[in-house]
Amino acid sequence: MIQTAKEFLKRDESGVYNEIDITHAMIEFAKLHVEAALKEAVEKAKIKYEYSGNTGSEYCDEYVDHNSILNAYPLTNIK
């Protein structure tokens, strides 16, 4: 489970943050979530099939279902 933003910041026990510290923490926190989102997208991506031709089943086109990617990592995971 990825740490919440509050837990992530508490890694520095001093509790004193300057602009550089906060910027660095925000970037690192974002990287954690982007990495998790990409892993989820790989696992949850689905293929859609579209058939066409005279009978409607002669040719089959395959493509990634965009919604399966967009919905793979809910924004509620970022806390």
Buried (B, 14 or more C-beta within 10 A) or exposed (E): EBEEBEEBBEEEEEEEEEEEEEEEBEEEBEEEBEEBBEEBBEEEEEEEEEEEEEEEEEEEEEEEEEEBBEEBBEEEEBE
